[in-house]
Amino acid sequence: MTWLRPAHPGAALKIAQVAPLMESVPPRFYGGTERVVSYLTEELVRQGHEVTLFASGDSSTRAQLRPMTARALHLDPQCGDPLACHILALAQVAKAAGAFDIVHFHLDYLHYPLCRALHLPHVTTLHGRLDIGGLPALYREYADMPLVSISDHQRTPLPHANWRATVYHGLPQQLYRYHAVHRGYLAFVGRISPEKGIEQAIAIARGFGMPLRVAAKVDKADRSYYEERVKPLLRGGGVEYVGEITEREKDDFLGEAYAVLCPVNWPEPFGLVQIEAMACGTPVVAFRRGAIPEVMRDGETGFVTEDTSQAVEALARVAALNRRRCREIFDEHYTAARMARDYVAVYRNLTRARGAA
């Protein structure tokens, strides 16, 4: 198979974005990776690049859409084996790959054997946690795979992997509005699961004496945890569970909060809700886990705390923070335009290196 020659520096690139198939791009509700893929794809198109999005057929994009399944797999009863669907999708990508300067994968490691066998011009962004058994051996074997991290802390379990850059997530600049005034409640957004810290969020809110509104999904794997551990806590008063919300609803939900709580219990690879809150001008009170202190500006965009009692104390200081400054830090560091420029720099470095080789 013959691949395209590397693009001339500064020229528009022909880029393939390969998304996971469990959710559409963008997702209808919860789906962090698919949302980031959507923001990146649309911004690359806006900046003049020729982009093809390999995703589920119910995705929506200004790029050329190459549907790999009819719909998101979690909505498709015809796909009993998601792995089989992804393997078939990779076959489609391989057949079309000669049309692109670079193929950007967002599928963890599923495509590594294919990329090595075909000498595919590619890069992979890892979106999840990496402190998982088996991964060190995998990345020793596939040390030639070029990788992008979404925070420097995410790399910690795999320091010797082939990291080419850290690219922080970004949001479209007009996606969320700045909210100067709050309405006296705390917000929790995400998944109801042990690692996301919903129990701690409830304890913090009750310790501070302010109502907590919870906008979160319950995955099938976490249903028993919700029924046994979380649902009883909702009966104690002061907590309103509103369920899963859309991106449009999230604007007011986050923007009108006094603060957003992120008391996570896992090594957070990035923390998308932090920059969503920044965009709205809403401070965040979070635990010092994973990349949270890397993404936040402690004392400016909120407070990084060690435990529940410190988080309660920090909430008393939130009123003194400048909500306008939260939005300014978002504009300076966490826009989709900046994210796309960073990725284009990675693409160009890889295509130049390939041309030299």
JODA-V439559 format. One record per residue. N is the residue number from 0. RES is the residue in one small letter. NEAR is the number of other ideal C-beta (glycine too) atoms within 8 Angstrom. Layout:
BEGIN
n=N res=RES near=NEAR
n=N res=RES near=NEAR
END
This chain:
BEGIN
n=0 res=m near=5
n=1 res=t near=3
n=2 res=w near=9
n=3 res=l near=10
n=4 res=r near=5
n=5 res=p near=9
n=6 res=a near=12
n=7 res=h near=5
n=8 res=p near=6
n=9 res=g near=3
n=10 res=a near=6
n=11 res=a near=7
n=12 res=l near=13
n=13 res=k near=12
n=14 res=i near=15
n=15 res=a near=16
n=16 res=q near=16
n=17 res=v near=13
n=18 res=a near=15
n=19 res=p near=9
n=20 res=l near=14
n=21 res=m near=8
n=22 res=e near=12
n=23 res=s near=13
n=24 res=v near=15
n=25 res=p near=12
n=26 res=p near=11
n=27 res=r near=6
n=28 res=f near=8
n=29 res=y near=8
n=30 res=g near=10
n=31 res=g near=8
n=32 res=t near=10
n=33 res=e near=15
n=34 res=r near=12
n=35 res=v near=12
n=36 res=v near=14
n=37 res=s near=12
n=38 res=y near=15
n=39 res=l near=13
n=40 res=t near=14
n=41 res=e near=13
n=42 res=e near=14
n=43 res=l near=15
n=44 res=v near=12
n=45 res=r near=7
n=46 res=q near=10
n=47 res=g near=5
n=48 res=h near=11
n=49 res=e near=7
n=50 res=v near=12
n=51 res=t near=15
n=52 res=l near=16
n=53 res=f near=12
n=54 res=a near=18
n=55 res=s near=16
n=56 res=g near=10
n=57 res=d near=9
n=58 res=s near=14
n=59 res=s near=6
n=60 res=t near=12
n=61 res=r near=5
n=62 res=a near=12
n=63 res=q near=6
n=64 res=l near=10
n=65 res=r near=10
n=66 res=p near=9
n=67 res=m near=13
n=68 res=t near=13
n=69 res=a near=8
n=70 res=r near=10
n=71 res=a near=13
n=72 res=l near=12
n=73 res=h near=6
n=74 res=l near=6
n=75 res=d near=10
n=76 res=p near=3
n=77 res=q near=5
n=78 res=c near=10
n=79 res=g near=3
n=80 res=d near=6
n=81 res=p near=9
n=82 res=l near=6
n=83 res=a near=8
n=84 res=c near=13
n=85 res=h near=12
n=86 res=i near=9
n=87 res=l near=9
n=88 res=a near=13
n=89 res=l near=12
n=90 res=a near=8
n=91 res=q near=11
n=92 res=v near=14
n=93 res=a near=10
n=94 res=k near=6
n=95 res=a near=11
n=96 res=a near=14
n=97 res=g near=8
n=98 res=a near=8
n=99 res=f near=13
n=100 res=d near=11
n=101 res=i near=13
n=102 res=v near=13
n=103 res=h near=14
n=104 res=f near=11
n=105 res=h near=13
n=106 res=l near=12
n=107 res=d near=7
n=108 res=y near=9
n=109 res=l near=8
n=110 res=h near=13
n=111 res=y near=9
n=112 res=p near=6
n=113 res=l near=10
n=114 res=c near=12
n=115 res=r near=10
n=116 res=a near=6
n=117 res=l near=9
n=118 res=h near=7
n=119 res=l near=10
n=120 res=p near=13
n=121 res=h near=11
n=122 res=v near=14
n=123 res=t near=15
n=124 res=t near=12
n=125 res=l near=12
n=126 res=h near=10
n=127 res=g near=6
n=128 res=r near=9
n=129 res=l near=12
n=130 res=d near=7
n=131 res=i near=7
n=132 res=g near=3
n=133 res=g near=6
n=134 res=l near=11
n=135 res=p near=8
n=136 res=a near=7
n=137 res=l near=9
n=138 res=y near=13
n=139 res=r near=8
n=140 res=e near=6
n=141 res=y near=10
n=142 res=a near=9
n=143 res=d near=6
n=144 res=m near=13
n=145 res=p near=10
n=146 res=l near=12
n=147 res=v near=15
n=148 res=s near=13
n=149 res=i near=14
n=150 res=s near=14
n=151 res=d near=8
n=152 res=h near=10
n=153 res=q near=16
n=154 res=r near=13
n=155 res=t near=9
n=156 res=p near=9
n=157 res=l near=10
n=158 res=p near=6
n=159 res=h near=6
n=160 res=a near=10
n=161 res=n near=9
n=162 res=w near=9
n=163 res=r near=10
n=164 res=a near=9
n=165 res=t near=11
n=166 res=v near=12
n=167 res=y near=12
n=168 res=h near=12
n=169 res=g near=13
n=170 res=l near=14
n=171 res=p near=9
n=172 res=q near=8
n=173 res=q near=3
n=174 res=l near=8
n=175 res=y near=11
n=176 res=r near=6
n=177 res=y near=11
n=178 res=h near=12
n=179 res=a near=6
n=180 res=v near=5
n=181 res=h near=10
n=182 res=r near=7
n=183 res=g near=6
n=184 res=y near=12
n=185 res=l near=17
n=186 res=a near=14
n=187 res=f near=13
n=188 res=v near=12
n=189 res=g near=9
n=190 res=r near=10
n=191 res=i near=13
n=192 res=s near=9
n=193 res=p near=8
n=194 res=e near=7
n=195 res=k near=12
n=196 res=g near=13
n=197 res=i near=12
n=198 res=e near=10
n=199 res=q near=12
n=200 res=a near=14
n=201 res=i near=12
n=202 res=a near=9
n=203 res=i near=16
n=204 res=a near=14
n=205 res=r near=10
n=206 res=g near=9
n=207 res=f near=10
n=208 res=g near=4
n=209 res=m near=11
n=210 res=p near=10
n=211 res=l near=16
n=212 res=r near=13
n=213 res=v near=12
n=214 res=a near=13
n=215 res=a near=14
n=216 res=k near=10
n=217 res=v near=8
n=218 res=d near=8
n=219 res=k near=4
n=220 res=a near=4
n=221 res=d near=12
n=222 res=r near=9
n=223 res=s near=6
n=224 res=y near=11
n=225 res=y near=11
n=226 res=e near=8
n=227 res=e near=8
n=228 res=r near=9
n=229 res=v near=12
n=230 res=k near=9
n=231 res=p near=7
n=232 res=l near=10
n=233 res=l near=8
n=234 res=r near=6
n=235 res=g near=8
n=236 res=g near=4
n=237 res=g near=8
n=238 res=v near=13
n=239 res=e near=7
n=240 res=y near=7
n=241 res=v near=8
n=242 res=g near=7
n=243 res=e near=7
n=244 res=i near=10
n=245 res=t near=7
n=246 res=e near=8
n=247 res=r near=5
n=248 res=e near=9
n=249 res=k near=13
n=250 res=d near=12
n=251 res=d near=8
n=252 res=f near=14
n=253 res=l near=16
n=254 res=g near=13
n=255 res=e near=10
n=256 res=a near=15
n=257 res=y near=12
n=258 res=a near=13
n=259 res=v near=17
n=260 res=l near=16
n=261 res=c near=14
n=262 res=p near=13
n=263 res=v near=14
n=264 res=n near=10
n=265 res=w near=9
n=266 res=p near=11
n=267 res=e near=11
n=268 res=p near=15
n=269 res=f near=11
n=270 res=g near=15
n=271 res=l near=10
n=272 res=v near=12
n=273 res=q near=16
n=274 res=i near=14
n=275 res=e near=13
n=276 res=a near=16
n=277 res=m near=15
n=278 res=a near=13
n=279 res=c near=15
n=280 res=g near=12
n=281 res=t near=17
n=282 res=p near=13
n=283 res=v near=16
n=284 res=v near=16
n=285 res=a near=17
n=286 res=f near=15
n=287 res=r near=8
n=288 res=r near=10
n=289 res=g near=13
n=290 res=a near=15
n=291 res=i near=16
n=292 res=p near=8
n=293 res=e near=8
n=294 res=v near=11
n=295 res=m near=13
n=296 res=r near=7
n=297 res=d near=8
n=298 res=g near=5
n=299 res=e near=10
n=300 res=t near=13
n=301 res=g near=19
n=302 res=f near=13
n=303 res=v near=10
n=304 res=t near=12
n=305 res=e near=5
n=306 res=d near=7
n=307 res=t near=10
n=308 res=s near=7
n=309 res=q near=9
n=310 res=a near=16
n=311 res=v near=11
n=312 res=e near=9
n=313 res=a near=12
n=314 res=l near=14
n=315 res=a near=8
n=316 res=r near=9
n=317 res=v near=13
n=318 res=a near=6
n=319 res=a near=4
n=320 res=l near=13
n=321 res=n near=6
n=322 res=r near=13
n=323 res=r near=9
n=324 res=r near=10
n=325 res=c near=18
n=326 res=r near=13
n=327 res=e near=8
n=328 res=i near=13
n=329 res=f near=13
n=330 res=d near=9
n=331 res=e near=6
n=332 res=h near=8
n=333 res=y near=15
n=334 res=t near=12
n=335 res=a near=13
n=336 res=a near=10
n=337 res=r near=10
n=338 res=m near=16
n=339 res=a near=13
n=340 res=r near=9
n=341 res=d near=11
n=342 res=y near=13
n=343 res=v near=12
n=344 res=a near=9
n=345 res=v near=13
n=346 res=y near=14
n=347 res=r near=11
n=348 res=n near=9
n=349 res=l near=13
n=350 res=t near=14
n=351 res=r near=10
n=352 res=a near=8
n=353 res=r near=9
n=354 res=g near=8
n=355 res=a near=5
n=356 res=a near=4
END
